[in-house]
Amino acid sequence: MTDGELPLGALLVRPEERQRAIAVQAEAAREKFTEQTALLDGLGSRWLDINHRVTNSAAPEYCLVTSK
């Protein structure tokens, strides 16, 4: 074995370690995605509430959406 070469056992272990590291990163990404989705859902709900309040309290001539 020359400098920089890994023994066969190390070569076999490294893909498993890399796979575990990727799985941990994937789980962290899923958690972050879930957090961001919840945040966006909350912002969307808040926007709808504000829009509803503004639309219902504005003078009819200033409303962009009118009901018939």
mmCIF file of the N, C-alpha and C atoms, coordinates in Angstrom:
data_MODEL
# 
_entry.id   MODEL 
# 
loop_
_atom_site.group_PDB 
_atom_site.id 
_atom_site.type_symbol 
_atom_site.label_atom_id 
_atom_site.label_alt_id 
_atom_site.label_comp_id 
_atom_site.label_asym_id 
_atom_site.label_entity_id 
_atom_site.label_seq_id 
_atom_site.pdbx_PDB_ins_code 
_atom_site.Cartn_x 
_atom_site.Cartn_y 
_atom_site.Cartn_z 
_atom_site.occupancy 
_atom_site.B_iso_or_equiv 
_atom_site.pdbx_formal_charge 
_atom_site.auth_seq_id 
_atom_site.auth_comp_id 
_atom_site.auth_asym_id 
_atom_site.auth_atom_id 
_atom_site.pdbx_PDB_model_num 
ATOM 1   N N  . MET A 1 1  ? 0.849   -1.160 0.000  1.00 0.00 ? 1  MET A N  1 
ATOM 2   C CA . MET A 1 1  ? 0.000   0.000  0.000  1.00 0.00 ? 1  MET A CA 1 
ATOM 3   C C  . MET A 1 1  ? 0.903   1.234  0.000  1.00 0.00 ? 1  MET A C  1 
ATOM 4   N N  . THR A 1 2  ? 0.572   2.205  -0.884 1.00 0.00 ? 2  THR A N  1 
ATOM 5   C CA . THR A 1 2  ? 1.386   3.417  -0.972 1.00 0.00 ? 2  THR A CA 1 
ATOM 6   C C  . THR A 1 2  ? 0.710   4.546  -0.199 1.00 0.00 ? 2  THR A C  1 
ATOM 7   N N  . ASP A 1 3  ? 1.404   5.657  -0.079 1.00 0.00 ? 3  ASP A N  1 
ATOM 8   C CA . ASP A 1 3  ? 0.839   6.814  0.623  1.00 0.00 ? 3  ASP A CA 1 
ATOM 9   C C  . ASP A 1 3  ? -0.436  7.268  -0.060 1.00 0.00 ? 3  ASP A C  1 
ATOM 10  N N  . GLY A 1 4  ? -1.450  7.611  0.735  1.00 0.00 ? 4  GLY A N  1 
ATOM 11  C CA . GLY A 1 4  ? -2.702  8.099  0.196  1.00 0.00 ? 4  GLY A CA 1 
ATOM 12  C C  . GLY A 1 4  ? -3.707  7.012  -0.128 1.00 0.00 ? 4  GLY A C  1 
ATOM 13  N N  . GLU A 1 5  ? -3.293  5.763  -0.143 1.00 0.00 ? 5  GLU A N  1 
ATOM 14  C CA . GLU A 1 5  ? -4.234  4.666  -0.409 1.00 0.00 ? 5  GLU A CA 1 
ATOM 15  C C  . GLU A 1 5  ? -4.873  4.214  0.893  1.00 0.00 ? 5  GLU A C  1 
ATOM 16  N N  . LEU A 1 6  ? -6.121  3.808  0.800  1.00 0.00 ? 6  LEU A N  1 
ATOM 17  C CA . LEU A 1 6  ? -6.825  3.311  1.973  1.00 0.00 ? 6  LEU A CA 1 
ATOM 18  C C  . LEU A 1 6  ? -6.879  1.795  1.944  1.00 0.00 ? 6  LEU A C  1 
ATOM 19  N N  . PRO A 1 7  ? -6.845  1.155  3.115  1.00 0.00 ? 7  PRO A N  1 
ATOM 20  C CA . PRO A 1 7  ? -7.008  -0.296 3.144  1.00 0.00 ? 7  PRO A CA 1 
ATOM 21  C C  . PRO A 1 7  ? -8.421  -0.651 2.685  1.00 0.00 ? 7  PRO A C  1 
ATOM 22  N N  . LEU A 1 8  ? -8.601  -1.878 2.232  1.00 0.00 ? 8  LEU A N  1 
ATOM 23  C CA . LEU A 1 8  ? -9.886  -2.332 1.703  1.00 0.00 ? 8  LEU A CA 1 
ATOM 24  C C  . LEU A 1 8  ? -11.011 -2.134 2.710  1.00 0.00 ? 8  LEU A C  1 
ATOM 25  N N  . GLY A 1 9  ? -10.794 -2.409 3.970  1.00 0.00 ? 9  GLY A N  1 
ATOM 26  C CA . GLY A 1 9  ? -11.819 -2.232 4.994  1.00 0.00 ? 9  GLY A CA 1 
ATOM 27  C C  . GLY A 1 9  ? -12.291 -0.787 5.076  1.00 0.00 ? 9  GLY A C  1 
ATOM 28  N N  . ALA A 1 10 ? -11.371 0.152  4.952  1.00 0.00 ? 10 ALA A N  1 
ATOM 29  C CA . ALA A 1 10 ? -11.730 1.568  4.995  1.00 0.00 ? 10 ALA A CA 1 
ATOM 30  C C  . ALA A 1 10 ? -12.559 1.947  3.769  1.00 0.00 ? 10 ALA A C  1 
ATOM 31  N N  . LEU A 1 11 ? -12.245 1.362  2.640  1.00 0.00 ? 11 LEU A N  1 
ATOM 32  C CA . LEU A 1 11 ? -13.015 1.635  1.422  1.00 0.00 ? 11 LEU A CA 1 
ATOM 33  C C  . LEU A 1 11 ? -14.449 1.128  1.548  1.00 0.00 ? 11 LEU A C  1 
ATOM 34  N N  . LEU A 1 12 ? -14.618 0.011  2.226  1.00 0.00 ? 12 LEU A N  1 
ATOM 35  C CA . LEU A 1 12 ? -15.953 -0.560 2.378  1.00 0.00 ? 12 LEU A CA 1 
ATOM 36  C C  . LEU A 1 12 ? -16.788 0.222  3.401  1.00 0.00 ? 12 LEU A C  1 
ATOM 37  N N  . VAL A 1 13 ? -16.141 0.787  4.412  1.00 0.00 ? 13 VAL A N  1 
ATOM 38  C CA . VAL A 1 13 ? -16.850 1.522  5.452  1.00 0.00 ? 13 VAL A CA 1 
ATOM 39  C C  . VAL A 1 13 ? -17.240 2.917  4.959  1.00 0.00 ? 13 VAL A C  1 
ATOM 40  N N  . ARG A 1 14 ? -16.433 3.533  4.170  1.00 0.00 ? 14 ARG A N  1 
ATOM 41  C CA . ARG A 1 14 ? -16.669 4.907  3.753  1.00 0.00 ? 14 ARG A CA 1 
ATOM 42  C C  . ARG A 1 14 ? -18.002 5.100  3.036  1.00 0.00 ? 14 ARG A C  1 
ATOM 43  N N  . PRO A 1 15 ? -18.452 4.223  2.118  1.00 0.00 ? 15 PRO A N  1 
ATOM 44  C CA . PRO A 1 15 ? -19.765 4.450  1.496  1.00 0.00 ? 15 PRO A CA 1 
ATOM 45  C C  . PRO A 1 15 ? -20.901 4.426  2.521  1.00 0.00 ? 15 PRO A C  1 
ATOM 46  N N  . GLU A 1 16 ? -20.795 3.557  3.526  1.00 0.00 ? 16 GLU A N  1 
ATOM 47  C CA . GLU A 1 16 ? -21.826 3.504  4.562  1.00 0.00 ? 16 GLU A CA 1 
ATOM 48  C C  . GLU A 1 16 ? -21.839 4.792  5.382  1.00 0.00 ? 16 GLU A C  1 
ATOM 49  N N  . GLU A 1 17 ? -20.664 5.303  5.704  1.00 0.00 ? 17 GLU A N  1 
ATOM 50  C CA . GLU A 1 17 ? -20.582 6.560  6.449  1.00 0.00 ? 17 GLU A CA 1 
ATOM 51  C C  . GLU A 1 17 ? -21.160 7.702  5.621  1.00 0.00 ? 17 GLU A C  1 
ATOM 52  N N  . ARG A 1 18 ? -20.822 7.699  4.345  1.00 0.00 ? 18 ARG A N  1 
ATOM 53  C CA . ARG A 1 18 ? -21.329 8.750  3.450  1.00 0.00 ? 18 ARG A CA 1 
ATOM 54  C C  . ARG A 1 18 ? -22.845 8.642  3.329  1.00 0.00 ? 18 ARG A C  1 
ATOM 55  N N  . GLN A 1 19 ? -23.352 7.427  3.237  1.00 0.00 ? 19 GLN A N  1 
ATOM 56  C CA . GLN A 1 19 ? -24.797 7.218  3.140  1.00 0.00 ? 19 GLN A CA 1 
ATOM 57  C C  . GLN A 1 19 ? -25.499 7.737  4.396  1.00 0.00 ? 19 GLN A C  1 
ATOM 58  N N  . ARG A 1 20 ? -24.918 7.462  5.568  1.00 0.00 ? 20 ARG A N  1 
ATOM 59  C CA . ARG A 1 20 ? -25.493 7.967  6.817  1.00 0.00 ? 20 ARG A CA 1 
ATOM 60  C C  . ARG A 1 20 ? -25.471 9.491  6.858  1.00 0.00 ? 20 ARG A C  1 
ATOM 61  N N  . ALA A 1 21 ? -24.370 10.075 6.420  1.00 0.00 ? 21 ALA A N  1 
ATOM 62  C CA . ALA A 1 21 ? -24.258 11.537 6.407  1.00 0.00 ? 21 ALA A CA 1 
ATOM 63  C C  . ALA A 1 21 ? -25.301 12.145 5.470  1.00 0.00 ? 21 ALA A C  1 
ATOM 64  N N  . ILE A 1 22 ? -25.505 11.536 4.321  1.00 0.00 ? 22 ILE A N  1 
ATOM 65  C CA . ILE A 1 22 ? -26.507 12.024 3.372  1.00 0.00 ? 22 ILE A CA 1 
ATOM 66  C C  . ILE A 1 22 ? -27.903 11.879 3.959  1.00 0.00 ? 22 ILE A C  1 
ATOM 67  N N  . ALA A 1 23 ? -28.161 10.786 4.654  1.00 0.00 ? 23 ALA A N  1 
ATOM 68  C CA . ALA A 1 23 ? -29.471 10.578 5.284  1.00 0.00 ? 23 ALA A CA 1 
ATOM 69  C C  . ALA A 1 23 ? -29.731 11.639 6.349  1.00 0.00 ? 23 ALA A C  1 
ATOM 70  N N  . VAL A 1 24 ? -28.708 11.996 7.123  1.00 0.00 ? 24 VAL A N  1 
ATOM 71  C CA . VAL A 1 24 ? -28.849 13.037 8.140  1.00 0.00 ? 24 VAL A CA 1 
ATOM 72  C C  . VAL A 1 24 ? -29.132 14.387 7.474  1.00 0.00 ? 24 VAL A C  1 
ATOM 73  N N  . GLN A 1 25 ? -28.421 14.678 6.401  1.00 0.00 ? 25 GLN A N  1 
ATOM 74  C CA . GLN A 1 25 ? -28.651 15.933 5.675  1.00 0.00 ? 25 GLN A CA 1 
ATOM 75  C C  . GLN A 1 25 ? -30.050 15.961 5.062  1.00 0.00 ? 25 GLN A C  1 
ATOM 76  N N  . ALA A 1 26 ? -30.492 14.839 4.531  1.00 0.00 ? 26 ALA A N  1 
ATOM 77  C CA . ALA A 1 26 ? -31.831 14.773 3.936  1.00 0.00 ? 26 ALA A CA 1 
ATOM 78  C C  . ALA A 1 26 ? -32.899 14.993 4.995  1.00 0.00 ? 26 ALA A C  1 
ATOM 79  N N  . GLU A 1 27 ? -32.723 14.421 6.161  1.00 0.00 ? 27 GLU A N  1 
ATOM 80  C CA . GLU A 1 27 ? -33.689 14.607 7.237  1.00 0.00 ? 27 GLU A CA 1 
ATOM 81  C C  . GLU A 1 27 ? -33.716 16.066 7.688  1.00 0.00 ? 27 GLU A C  1 
ATOM 82  N N  . ALA A 1 28 ? -32.559 16.686 7.792  1.00 0.00 ? 28 ALA A N  1 
ATOM 83  C CA . ALA A 1 28 ? -32.496 18.103 8.173  1.00 0.00 ? 28 ALA A CA 1 
ATOM 84  C C  . ALA A 1 28 ? -33.188 18.960 7.114  1.00 0.00 ? 28 ALA A C  1 
ATOM 85  N N  . ALA A 1 29 ? -32.998 18.625 5.847  1.00 0.00 ? 29 ALA A N  1 
ATOM 86  C CA . ALA A 1 29 ? -33.649 19.375 4.768  1.00 0.00 ? 29 ALA A CA 1 
ATOM 87  C C  . ALA A 1 29 ? -35.165 19.195 4.833  1.00 0.00 ? 29 ALA A C  1 
ATOM 88  N N  . ARG A 1 30 ? -35.632 17.974 5.120  1.00 0.00 ? 30 ARG A N  1 
ATOM 89  C CA . ARG A 1 30 ? -37.074 17.726 5.246  1.00 0.00 ? 30 ARG A CA 1 
ATOM 90  C C  . ARG A 1 30 ? -37.665 18.541 6.397  1.00 0.00 ? 30 ARG A C  1 
ATOM 91  N N  . GLU A 1 31 ? -36.959 18.590 7.519  1.00 0.00 ? 31 GLU A N  1 
ATOM 92  C CA . GLU A 1 31 ? -37.430 19.363 8.669  1.00 0.00 ? 31 GLU A CA 1 
ATOM 93  C C  . GLU A 1 31 ? -37.501 20.849 8.321  1.00 0.00 ? 31 GLU A C  1 
ATOM 94  N N  . LYS A 1 32 ? -36.469 21.354 7.661  1.00 0.00 ? 32 LYS A N  1 
ATOM 95  C CA . LYS A 1 32 ? -36.451 22.763 7.266  1.00 0.00 ? 32 LYS A CA 1 
ATOM 96  C C  . LYS A 1 32 ? -37.580 23.050 6.281  1.00 0.00 ? 32 LYS A C  1 
ATOM 97  N N  . PHE A 1 33 ? -37.813 22.156 5.339  1.00 0.00 ? 33 PHE A N  1 
ATOM 98  C CA . PHE A 1 33 ? -38.895 22.302 4.370  1.00 0.00 ? 33 PHE A CA 1 
ATOM 99  C C  . PHE A 1 33 ? -40.242 22.353 5.083  1.00 0.00 ? 33 PHE A C  1 
ATOM 100 N N  . THR A 1 34 ? -40.430 21.480 6.066  1.00 0.00 ? 34 THR A N  1 
ATOM 101 C CA . THR A 1 34 ? -41.680 21.460 6.834  1.00 0.00 ? 34 THR A CA 1 
ATOM 102 C C  . THR A 1 34 ? -41.867 22.770 7.591  1.00 0.00 ? 34 THR A C  1 
ATOM 103 N N  . GLU A 1 35 ? -40.787 23.276 8.204  1.00 0.00 ? 35 GLU A N  1 
ATOM 104 C CA . GLU A 1 35 ? -40.862 24.546 8.927  1.00 0.00 ? 35 GLU A CA 1 
ATOM 105 C C  . GLU A 1 35 ? -41.218 25.690 7.986  1.00 0.00 ? 35 GLU A C  1 
ATOM 106 N N  . GLN A 1 36 ? -40.563 25.734 6.835  1.00 0.00 ? 36 GLN A N  1 
ATOM 107 C CA . GLN A 1 36 ? -40.808 26.810 5.871  1.00 0.00 ? 36 GLN A CA 1 
ATOM 108 C C  . GLN A 1 36 ? -42.225 26.731 5.298  1.00 0.00 ? 36 GLN A C  1 
ATOM 109 N N  . THR A 1 37 ? -42.711 25.520 5.063  1.00 0.00 ? 37 THR A N  1 
ATOM 110 C CA . THR A 1 37 ? -44.071 25.340 4.564  1.00 0.00 ? 37 THR A CA 1 
ATOM 111 C C  . THR A 1 37 ? -45.077 25.846 5.588  1.00 0.00 ? 37 THR A C  1 
ATOM 112 N N  . ALA A 1 38 ? -44.869 25.520 6.852  1.00 0.00 ? 38 ALA A N  1 
ATOM 113 C CA . ALA A 1 38 ? -45.763 25.994 7.908  1.00 0.00 ? 38 ALA A CA 1 
ATOM 114 C C  . ALA A 1 38 ? -45.729 27.513 7.997  1.00 0.00 ? 38 ALA A C  1 
ATOM 115 N N  . LEU A 1 39 ? -44.549 28.090 7.870  1.00 0.00 ? 39 LEU A N  1 
ATOM 116 C CA . LEU A 1 39 ? -44.419 29.543 7.903  1.00 0.00 ? 39 LEU A CA 1 
ATOM 117 C C  . LEU A 1 39 ? -45.192 30.174 6.748  1.00 0.00 ? 39 LEU A C  1 
ATOM 118 N N  . LEU A 1 40 ? -45.039 29.636 5.555  1.00 0.00 ? 40 LEU A N  1 
ATOM 119 C CA . LEU A 1 40 ? -45.757 30.166 4.396  1.00 0.00 ? 40 LEU A CA 1 
ATOM 120 C C  . LEU A 1 40 ? -47.263 30.001 4.539  1.00 0.00 ? 40 LEU A C  1 
ATOM 121 N N  . ASP A 1 41 ? -47.694 28.870 5.066  1.00 0.00 ? 41 ASP A N  1 
ATOM 122 C CA . ASP A 1 41 ? -49.125 28.665 5.306  1.00 0.00 ? 41 ASP A CA 1 
ATOM 123 C C  . ASP A 1 41 ? -49.663 29.720 6.270  1.00 0.00 ? 41 ASP A C  1 
ATOM 124 N N  . GLY A 1 42 ? -48.918 29.984 7.320  1.00 0.00 ? 42 GLY A N  1 
ATOM 125 C CA . GLY A 1 42 ? -49.326 30.996 8.286  1.00 0.00 ? 42 GLY A CA 1 
ATOM 126 C C  . GLY A 1 42 ? -49.377 32.387 7.673  1.00 0.00 ? 42 GLY A C  1 
ATOM 127 N N  . LEU A 1 43 ? -48.378 32.707 6.862  1.00 0.00 ? 43 LEU A N  1 
ATOM 128 C CA . LEU A 1 43 ? -48.362 34.009 6.200  1.00 0.00 ? 43 LEU A CA 1 
ATOM 129 C C  . LEU A 1 43 ? -49.520 34.139 5.215  1.00 0.00 ? 43 LEU A C  1 
ATOM 130 N N  . GLY A 1 44 ? -49.809 33.060 4.495  1.00 0.00 ? 44 GLY A N  1 
ATOM 131 C CA . GLY A 1 44 ? -50.917 33.068 3.550  1.00 0.00 ? 44 GLY A CA 1 
ATOM 132 C C  . GLY A 1 44 ? -52.242 33.272 4.260  1.00 0.00 ? 44 GLY A C  1 
ATOM 133 N N  . SER A 1 45 ? -52.428 32.593 5.370  1.00 0.00 ? 45 SER A N  1 
ATOM 134 C CA . SER A 1 45 ? -53.657 32.751 6.143  1.00 0.00 ? 45 SER A CA 1 
ATOM 135 C C  . SER A 1 45 ? -53.780 34.171 6.678  1.00 0.00 ? 45 SER A C  1 
ATOM 136 N N  . ARG A 1 46 ? -52.685 34.698 7.165  1.00 0.00 ? 46 ARG A N  1 
ATOM 137 C CA . ARG A 1 46 ? -52.683 36.069 7.690  1.00 0.00 ? 46 ARG A CA 1 
ATOM 138 C C  . ARG A 1 46 ? -53.001 37.059 6.577  1.00 0.00 ? 46 ARG A C  1 
ATOM 139 N N  . TRP A 1 47 ? -52.405 36.870 5.409  1.00 0.00 ? 47 TRP A N  1 
ATOM 140 C CA . TRP A 1 47 ? -52.671 37.754 4.276  1.00 0.00 ? 47 TRP A CA 1 
ATOM 141 C C  . TRP A 1 47 ? -54.147 37.710 3.896  1.00 0.00 ? 47 TRP A C  1 
ATOM 142 N N  . LEU A 1 48 ? -54.727 36.522 3.859  1.00 0.00 ? 48 LEU A N  1 
ATOM 143 C CA . LEU A 1 48 ? -56.153 36.411 3.526  1.00 0.00 ? 48 LEU A CA 1 
ATOM 144 C C  . LEU A 1 48 ? -57.015 37.143 4.548  1.00 0.00 ? 48 LEU A C  1 
ATOM 145 N N  . ASP A 1 49 ? -56.656 37.031 5.823  1.00 0.00 ? 49 ASP A N  1 
ATOM 146 C CA . ASP A 1 49 ? -57.404 37.710 6.875  1.00 0.00 ? 49 ASP A CA 1 
ATOM 147 C C  . ASP A 1 49 ? -57.308 39.229 6.707  1.00 0.00 ? 49 ASP A C  1 
ATOM 148 N N  . ILE A 1 50 ? -56.115 39.723 6.489  1.00 0.00 ? 50 ILE A N  1 
ATOM 149 C CA . ILE A 1 50 ? -55.920 41.166 6.302  1.00 0.00 ? 50 ILE A CA 1 
ATOM 150 C C  . ILE A 1 50 ? -56.659 41.640 5.054  1.00 0.00 ? 50 ILE A C  1 
ATOM 151 N N  . ASN A 1 51 ? -56.531 40.898 3.980  1.00 0.00 ? 51 ASN A N  1 
ATOM 152 C CA . ASN A 1 51 ? -57.214 41.262 2.736  1.00 0.00 ? 51 ASN A CA 1 
ATOM 153 C C  . ASN A 1 51 ? -58.722 41.315 2.941  1.00 0.00 ? 51 ASN A C  1 
ATOM 154 N N  . HIS A 1 52 ? -59.257 40.344 3.666  1.00 0.00 ? 52 HIS A N  1 
ATOM 155 C CA . HIS A 1 52 ? -60.688 40.306 3.933  1.00 0.00 ? 52 HIS A CA 1 
ATOM 156 C C  . HIS A 1 52 ? -61.114 41.532 4.751  1.00 0.00 ? 52 HIS A C  1 
ATOM 157 N N  . ARG A 1 53 ? -60.341 41.872 5.766  1.00 0.00 ? 53 ARG A N  1 
ATOM 158 C CA . ARG A 1 53 ? -60.670 43.028 6.602  1.00 0.00 ? 53 ARG A CA 1 
ATOM 159 C C  . ARG A 1 53 ? -60.616 44.326 5.808  1.00 0.00 ? 53 ARG A C  1 
ATOM 160 N N  . VAL A 1 54 ? -59.573 44.464 4.991  1.00 0.00 ? 54 VAL A N  1 
ATOM 161 C CA . VAL A 1 54 ? -59.432 45.687 4.193  1.00 0.00 ? 54 VAL A CA 1 
ATOM 162 C C  . VAL A 1 54 ? -60.559 45.777 3.177  1.00 0.00 ? 54 VAL A C  1 
ATOM 163 N N  . THR A 1 55 ? -60.842 44.692 2.500  1.00 0.00 ? 55 THR A N  1 
ATOM 164 C CA . THR A 1 55 ? -61.886 44.689 1.483  1.00 0.00 ? 55 THR A CA 1 
ATOM 165 C C  . THR A 1 55 ? -63.246 44.998 2.088  1.00 0.00 ? 55 THR A C  1 
ATOM 166 N N  . ASN A 1 56 ? -63.536 44.450 3.243  1.00 0.00 ? 56 ASN A N  1 
ATOM 167 C CA . ASN A 1 56 ? -64.836 44.667 3.869  1.00 0.00 ? 56 ASN A CA 1 
ATOM 168 C C  . ASN A 1 56 ? -64.971 46.032 4.521  1.00 0.00 ? 56 ASN A C  1 
ATOM 169 N N  . SER A 1 57 ? -63.855 46.674 4.860  1.00 0.00 ? 57 SER A N  1 
ATOM 170 C CA . SER A 1 57 ? -63.945 47.962 5.524  1.00 0.00 ? 57 SER A CA 1 
ATOM 171 C C  . SER A 1 57 ? -63.750 49.131 4.571  1.00 0.00 ? 57 SER A C  1 
ATOM 172 N N  . ALA A 1 58 ? -63.252 48.887 3.367  1.00 0.00 ? 58 ALA A N  1 
ATOM 173 C CA . ALA A 1 58 ? -63.005 49.958 2.406  1.00 0.00 ? 58 ALA A CA 1 
ATOM 174 C C  . ALA A 1 58 ? -64.318 50.402 1.768  1.00 0.00 ? 58 ALA A C  1 
ATOM 175 N N  . ALA A 1 59 ? -64.335 51.635 1.328  1.00 0.00 ? 59 ALA A N  1 
ATOM 176 C CA . ALA A 1 59 ? -65.514 52.122 0.605  1.00 0.00 ? 59 ALA A CA 1 
ATOM 177 C C  . ALA A 1 59 ? -65.666 51.306 -0.664 1.00 0.00 ? 59 ALA A C  1 
ATOM 178 N N  . PRO A 1 60 ? -66.892 50.984 -1.055 1.00 0.00 ? 60 PRO A N  1 
ATOM 179 C CA . PRO A 1 60 ? -67.108 50.127 -2.222 1.00 0.00 ? 60 PRO A CA 1 
ATOM 180 C C  . PRO A 1 60 ? -66.421 50.599 -3.495 1.00 0.00 ? 60 PRO A C  1 
ATOM 181 N N  . GLU A 1 61 ? -66.290 51.894 -3.697 1.00 0.00 ? 61 GLU A N  1 
ATOM 182 C CA . GLU A 1 61 ? -65.667 52.380 -4.937 1.00 0.00 ? 61 GLU A CA 1 
ATOM 183 C C  . GLU A 1 61 ? -64.173 52.117 -4.987 1.00 0.00 ? 61 GLU A C  1 
ATOM 184 N N  . TYR A 1 62 ? -63.553 51.787 -3.834 1.00 0.00 ? 62 TYR A N  1 
ATOM 185 C CA . TYR A 1 62 ? -62.127 51.496 -3.790 1.00 0.00 ? 62 TYR A CA 1 
ATOM 186 C C  . TYR A 1 62 ? -61.813 50.005 -3.780 1.00 0.00 ? 62 TYR A C  1 
ATOM 187 N N  . CYS A 1 63 ? -62.806 49.182 -3.714 1.00 0.00 ? 63 CYS A N  1 
ATOM 188 C CA . CYS A 1 63 ? -62.592 47.737 -3.677 1.00 0.00 ? 63 CYS A CA 1 
ATOM 189 C C  . CYS A 1 63 ? -62.250 47.231 -5.071 1.00 0.00 ? 63 CYS A C  1 
ATOM 190 N N  . LEU A 1 64 ? -61.269 46.375 -5.129 1.00 0.00 ? 64 LEU A N  1 
ATOM 191 C CA . LEU A 1 64 ? -60.893 45.781 -6.410 1.00 0.00 ? 64 LEU A CA 1 
ATOM 192 C C  . LEU A 1 64 ? -61.839 44.668 -6.793 1.00 0.00 ? 64 LEU A C  1 
ATOM 193 N N  . VAL A 1 65 ? -62.356 43.967 -5.812 1.00 0.00 ? 65 VAL A N  1 
ATOM 194 C CA . VAL A 1 65 ? -63.274 42.853 -6.068 1.00 0.00 ? 65 VAL A CA 1 
ATOM 195 C C  . VAL A 1 65 ? -64.623 43.244 -5.505 1.00 0.00 ? 65 VAL A C  1 
ATOM 196 N N  . THR A 1 66 ? -65.614 43.166 -6.344 1.00 0.00 ? 66 THR A N  1 
ATOM 197 C CA . THR A 1 66 ? -66.952 43.480 -5.861 1.00 0.00 ? 66 THR A CA 1 
ATOM 198 C C  . THR A 1 66 ? -67.822 42.258 -6.027 1.00 0.00 ? 66 THR A C  1 
ATOM 199 N N  . SER A 1 67 ? -68.730 42.088 -5.102 1.00 0.00 ? 67 SER A N  1 
ATOM 200 C CA . SER A 1 67 ? -69.653 40.973 -5.202 1.00 0.00 ? 67 SER A CA 1 
ATOM 201 C C  . SER A 1 67 ? -70.945 41.474 -5.835 1.00 0.00 ? 67 SER A C  1 
ATOM 202 N N  . LYS A 1 68 ? -71.571 40.614 -6.603 1.00 0.00 ? 68 LYS A N  1 
ATOM 203 C CA . LYS A 1 68 ? -72.806 40.999 -7.290 1.00 0.00 ? 68 LYS A CA 1 
ATOM 204 C C  . LYS A 1 68 ? -73.970 40.237 -6.756 1.00 0.00 ? 68 LYS A C  1 
# 
